[in-house]
Amino acid sequence: MATIERPMPPLNADERTTLESWLDFHRTTLAMKCEGLDDEKAAVASVQPSAFTLTGLVQHMAEVERNWFRRVLAGEQAPPIYDQQADPSGPDGGFDLAEGATLRDAVATWHAEISRAREHCADRALTDTGRFMEQDVSLRWIYVHMIEEYARHNGHADLVRERIDGTTGV
């Protein structure tokens, strides 16, 4: 496995570099956990009764990126990607797989959302704010939340991947 390179975040950098590096580290970790899987394996549910899959997780993270960086930070009216009936101000969805959903398509959508997120963050200070639950929320807070979101879900991805083919420790 492991043809994707995951650089270690710098050990002594400024705050923004540290936050962005850890977020990219966790984004890369998720990509590594999906590496080498075909669509069938990536759609294997974790364990009954859960329908949690790696494809669904990648779709979910595309929704999460879209929500925090486009809707909340930038104030865009970006409709849900996967859950067309979902409330854009509610929890991020994407876990359910539509018929014909593929890991390749989910990854491409996720990467597009990451690119948009980077664009929205490039010219903003960590203290710049968006709106969430009728309150200001700083880019700093969003970065920390996203690191937590990825770290938690990467643990889930590790267990699902181990169940699929025994791969661990990425």
N, C-alpha and C positions, 0 to 999 in steps of 0.2 A: 504494500500500500504506500502511503506517504510520499507521493511525488510532488505534492503541494508543499512549498516552503513556508514555514511559519516562524518569522523572526521574533526573537525574544524582545519584549518591550525594554527600552533603556532603563537602567537601574538608577540613573541620576539625571533627570531631565526636568524641564519646566512643567508646570501643571498641565497645560494644554497638550503638550507632546505625550505626557504620561497617559492622560485620559484617552486620547486618540489612538495611541499605540496599544493600550489594553483592549479597546473596543475592536480594533483591527485583529488583534491576537485571537479574540473570541470569535469574530466572524470567520477567520481562517480555520479555527478549530472545527466549526460546524461544517465547513466545506470538506475538511479532511475526514470527518466522520461519515460523510456521504460518498467519498471517493471510491470508485471501483464498483459501485452497486449498479445493477440494471434496474429498470423501472419496476419489475416484479418484486425484487428483493427490497427496494426502497419503499414499497407499499405494504410490506409485512407489518401487521399490527404488533405492538409490543407484547402484550399479554392480555388475555381475556379478563374482564369484559372491555378493556380499553381498546379504542380504535386508533391510538396514537401511532403514527408512522413517521419515518424520516422525511418522506415527501411532504407530508402534512406539516411537519415542523419547519421545513424550509419555506413553505407557503406562509405559515404563521409569522415567521421572522420577516418576510417581505411585507406583510401587513403591519407588523410592529415598526419597522423602519419607516414605512409610509406614514403611519399615524404620528409618530413622535417628531419626525423631521419635516414632513410636508404639511400635515394638518396642524399640529400643535405649534411647532417652531415658526414655520413660514406662513401659517394661516391659509393654506391652500384648501380649496374645496375638492379634495381628492377622494373619489368614491372608493369603497372597498374593492379589492381586486378579486378575491375568491368568494366572499360572502356578500353577494349583491343585496341581500335583505338586511344585512347587519346595520346597526346604528353606528355611524362614523364616530360618535362621541363615546361609544361604549367599549367594551373589551375587544381587543384585537382577535379576530378569528383566523380562518385559513386552515385549521386542522383537518377539516373534512375534505376528502378527495372526491372530486367530480369524476364521472366516468371518462376515461381516456387521459386522466391527469398523468403527467410524466415528471420524473425527477429533473430531467434536462430542462423542461419548460419552467419548472418551479425555480431552479437555480438561475436561469436566465432572468426571470422576473425579479428575484431577490437581488441579483447583482445590479440590475437597473435601478432598483430602489436604493441600494447602497450608494451608487453613483450620484443619484439625486440628493441623498442625505449629505454627502460630502460637498456638493455644490452649495447647498443651503447653509452649511456651517463655515465654509471657507472665509467669508468676509464678516463673520459675526464674532464678537467677544464672548467669553464664557459667561459674562454677566448679562448678555442680551437675553431677552425673554420672549416667550410665546405665551399662549393662553391654554390652560388646562383646568377644567372644572371651575371655570369662572375666576381663576387666579393666575397671576404671573408665575411662570416657571422658567428658570434660567437654563441656558444651554449646558452649563456645568451640571445641573441636576439631571438633565436629560442624558448626558453622557454617562453619569454614574448609574442611572437607572438602566440604560442599555447594556452596560457591562454586566450588571446583576442579572438582567433578563437572559443574556447569552450564556452566562456562566451556569445559571440554573438549568436552562434547556440543553446545554452541552452535556451536563450530567445525565439527563434523560436520553440524549442521543447516544451516549456511550453505552448505556444499558441496552438500548434497542439494537445497536450495531453488534454488541456481544451476542445477543440472542440470535441475530441473523447468521453470522458466520464466525463468531468467536473472536473477532478483532476487538482489542482493548488498548487503552493507554495512549491514545493519540491526543 
